[in-house]
Amino acid sequence: MAKDERPLELTPELILSAYAQGIFPMAESREEDELFWLDPEFRGVLPLDGFHISRSLRKTILREPFQIKIDTDFAGVIEGCADRAETWINAPIFSIYMDLFHAGHAHSVEVWDGKELVGGVYGVTLNGAFFGESMFSRRRDASKIALAYLVSRLNAGGFKLLDTQFLTPHLASLGGVEIPRASYRRALRDALSGKANFLRQPLTVSGHQVCT
């Protein structure tokens, strides 16, 4: 894994330029202020035609146990993703992704239980690519439900690539795969050549329409 540890002064433009080149920033921990670029030898992606909804997850979605919202508490989703013993989400990361959100280049899919945010996923959009940053869950299946709604929205909006950065067992169980850097760069170029709109159409999963 290539790693450049030079200090970074992040701007939304720099972040978007980095994503377009296939690299992304991270921090060692929440306590560290310095960031570094990552360009993994193998990249995690979730094929938009290959998301696996298990029978039990589909039944859960159809029961509508939660309310799904888009972009109503982006900061809360980042905070939820960082609410763990170890995290790469530090203060500079939080700040720059809030800037990207206000610029319209970052979005969140949120899972609500009444007035409580119990799960979600957030990421960055650039043309036909969605760069998934992190997700969290405070209820059973909440992050899986958020991801299911995200995939449906990306398909509805004309996206070609869902980049998950790394492949975890959790993502692999949902259809995620790992591809070499060269293959990822080709997929990225294809996605960046197209147009997409995260907010183009109402989101549906198994016929259930999202609240926005």
C-alpha positions as CSV (number, residue, x, y, z in Angstrom):
1,M,0.0,0.0,0.0
2,A,1.5,3.3,-1.1
3,K,1.5,6.0,1.6
4,D,2.6,9.6,1.5
5,E,2.9,11.1,5.0
6,R,3.6,14.7,4.0
7,P,1.2,17.1,5.9
8,L,-1.8,18.2,3.9
9,E,-3.8,21.4,3.8
10,L,-7.1,20.1,2.6
11,T,-9.6,22.0,0.5
12,P,-12.7,20.6,-1.3
13,E,-11.0,21.1,-4.6
14,L,-8.0,19.1,-3.5
15,I,-10.1,16.3,-2.2
16,L,-12.1,16.0,-5.4
17,S,-8.9,16.2,-7.5
18,A,-7.4,13.4,-5.4
19,Y,-10.5,11.2,-5.8
20,A,-10.3,11.7,-9.6
21,Q,-6.8,10.3,-9.5
22,G,-7.8,7.3,-7.4
23,I,-6.4,8.4,-4.0
24,F,-8.0,9.5,-0.8
25,P,-6.9,11.0,2.6
26,M,-6.9,9.3,6.0
27,A,-5.5,9.9,9.5
28,E,-3.8,7.4,11.8
29,S,-6.3,8.1,14.6
30,R,-8.7,10.8,15.9
31,E,-5.9,12.2,18.1
32,E,-3.5,12.8,15.1
33,D,-3.9,16.0,13.2
34,E,-1.7,15.0,10.2
35,L,-3.3,13.2,7.2
36,F,-1.8,11.1,4.4
37,W,-2.9,9.9,1.0
38,L,-3.7,6.3,0.3
39,D,-3.5,4.5,-3.0
40,P,-4.2,0.8,-2.2
41,E,-2.8,-1.9,-4.4
42,F,-6.2,-3.6,-4.2
43,R,-9.4,-1.6,-4.0
44,G,-12.8,-2.5,-2.5
45,V,-15.8,-1.8,-4.7
46,L,-19.5,-2.8,-4.5
47,P,-20.9,-3.6,-8.0
48,L,-24.1,-1.6,-8.4
49,D,-25.7,-4.6,-10.1
50,G,-24.3,-7.1,-7.5
51,F,-25.6,-5.9,-4.1
52,H,-26.8,-8.9,-2.2
53,I,-30.0,-8.4,-0.1
54,S,-30.5,-11.5,2.0
55,R,-34.0,-12.9,2.5
56,S,-33.9,-11.8,6.1
57,L,-32.7,-8.3,5.2
58,R,-35.4,-7.9,2.6
59,K,-38.0,-8.9,5.1
60,T,-36.6,-6.3,7.5
61,I,-36.8,-3.6,4.9
62,L,-40.3,-4.5,4.0
63,R,-41.4,-4.3,7.7
64,E,-40.3,-0.6,7.6
65,P,-38.9,-0.6,11.1
66,F,-37.0,2.7,10.5
67,Q,-37.4,5.9,8.7
68,I,-34.9,6.6,5.9
69,K,-33.7,10.2,5.2
70,I,-31.2,11.8,2.9
71,D,-28.8,14.6,4.0
72,T,-30.8,15.7,7.1
73,D,-28.0,15.1,9.6
74,F,-24.7,14.7,7.7
75,A,-22.7,15.7,10.7
76,G,-24.5,13.2,12.8
77,V,-23.6,10.4,10.4
78,I,-19.9,11.3,10.5
79,E,-20.0,11.5,14.3
80,G,-21.7,8.1,14.4
81,C,-19.0,6.6,12.1
82,A,-16.3,8.0,14.4
83,D,-18.0,6.8,17.6
84,R,-15.8,3.7,18.1
85,A,-12.7,2.8,20.0
86,E,-10.4,3.4,17.0
87,T,-11.1,5.7,14.1
88,W,-9.3,7.5,11.3
89,I,-11.9,10.3,11.4
90,N,-10.2,13.2,13.1
91,A,-11.0,16.9,13.3
92,P,-9.5,17.9,9.9
93,I,-11.4,15.0,8.2
94,F,-14.6,16.0,9.8
95,S,-14.2,19.6,8.8
96,I,-13.3,19.0,5.1
97,Y,-16.2,16.5,4.6
98,M,-18.6,19.1,6.1
99,D,-17.2,21.5,3.5
100,L,-17.8,19.0,0.7
101,F,-21.3,18.4,2.0
102,H,-22.1,22.2,2.0
103,A,-20.7,22.3,-1.6
104,G,-23.0,19.5,-2.7
105,H,-20.3,16.9,-3.2
106,A,-21.0,14.7,-0.1
107,H,-24.2,13.0,1.0
108,S,-25.6,10.8,3.7
109,V,-28.2,8.1,3.8
110,E,-29.6,8.0,7.3
111,V,-31.6,5.4,9.3
112,W,-33.8,6.9,12.0
113,D,-35.7,5.2,14.9
114,G,-38.1,8.0,15.8
115,K,-35.9,11.0,16.7
116,E,-32.8,8.9,17.1
117,L,-30.2,8.5,14.3
118,V,-29.3,4.8,14.6
119,G,-27.4,4.1,11.4
120,G,-26.1,5.6,8.2
121,V,-23.5,5.8,5.4
122,Y,-21.8,8.9,3.9
123,G,-19.5,9.5,0.9
124,V,-18.5,11.8,-1.9
125,T,-19.9,12.1,-5.4
126,L,-18.0,13.1,-8.5
127,N,-19.7,12.6,-11.9
128,G,-20.7,8.9,-12.0
129,A,-18.6,7.8,-9.0
130,F,-19.7,7.6,-5.4
131,F,-16.8,7.2,-2.9
132,G,-18.1,5.6,0.2
133,E,-16.3,6.8,3.3
134,S,-17.8,5.0,6.3
135,M,-21.0,3.7,7.8
136,F,-22.3,2.9,11.3
137,S,-25.0,1.0,13.1
138,R,-26.7,1.3,16.5
139,R,-29.5,-1.1,15.7
140,R,-29.3,-4.5,14.1
141,D,-29.0,-4.3,10.3
142,A,-29.2,-0.5,10.3
143,S,-25.9,-0.1,8.3
144,K,-27.0,-2.8,5.9
145,I,-30.3,-1.0,5.4
146,A,-28.5,2.3,4.8
147,L,-26.3,0.6,2.2
148,A,-29.3,-1.0,0.4
149,Y,-31.0,2.4,0.1
150,L,-27.7,4.0,-1.1
151,V,-27.3,1.3,-3.8
152,S,-30.8,1.9,-5.0
153,R,-30.3,5.7,-5.1
154,L,-27.0,5.3,-7.1
155,N,-28.7,3.0,-9.6
156,A,-31.6,5.5,-10.0
157,G,-29.2,8.4,-10.4
158,G,-27.1,6.9,-13.1
159,F,-23.9,6.1,-11.1
160,K,-21.4,3.6,-12.4
161,L,-19.0,3.1,-9.5
162,L,-19.4,2.6,-5.7
163,D,-15.9,2.7,-4.2
164,T,-15.7,1.2,-0.7
165,Q,-11.9,1.8,-0.5
166,F,-11.3,-1.5,1.3
167,L,-13.1,-4.8,1.4
168,T,-14.3,-5.9,4.8
169,P,-16.0,-9.2,5.6
170,H,-19.2,-7.2,6.2
171,L,-19.0,-5.7,2.7
172,A,-18.0,-9.0,1.1
173,S,-21.2,-10.5,2.5
174,L,-23.2,-7.8,0.7
175,G,-21.6,-8.4,-2.6
176,G,-18.4,-6.3,-2.3
177,V,-15.3,-7.4,-4.2
178,E,-11.6,-6.5,-4.3
179,I,-10.0,-5.5,-7.6
180,P,-6.4,-4.5,-8.6
181,R,-5.4,-0.9,-8.8
182,A,-5.2,-0.9,-12.6
183,S,-8.7,-2.3,-12.9
184,Y,-10.0,0.2,-10.4
185,R,-8.4,3.1,-12.4
186,R,-10.2,1.9,-15.5
187,A,-13.5,1.7,-13.7
188,L,-12.9,5.1,-12.2
189,R,-12.2,6.7,-15.6
190,D,-15.4,5.2,-17.0
191,A,-17.4,6.5,-14.1
192,L,-15.9,10.0,-14.2
193,S,-16.7,10.3,-17.9
194,G,-20.5,10.0,-17.2
195,K,-23.1,12.2,-15.5
196,A,-25.1,11.2,-12.5
197,N,-27.3,12.9,-9.9
198,F,-27.6,11.7,-6.3
199,L,-30.9,13.6,-5.9
200,R,-32.4,12.9,-9.3
201,Q,-35.1,10.5,-8.3
202,P,-36.9,9.4,-5.1
203,L,-35.2,6.4,-3.6
204,T,-37.0,3.1,-3.4
205,V,-36.0,-0.3,-2.1
206,S,-38.4,-3.2,-2.7
207,G,-41.1,-0.7,-3.6
208,H,-40.7,1.3,-0.4
209,Q,-40.2,5.1,-1.0
210,V,-37.8,7.0,1.1
211,C,-38.8,10.1,3.1
212,T,-36.7,13.2,2.1
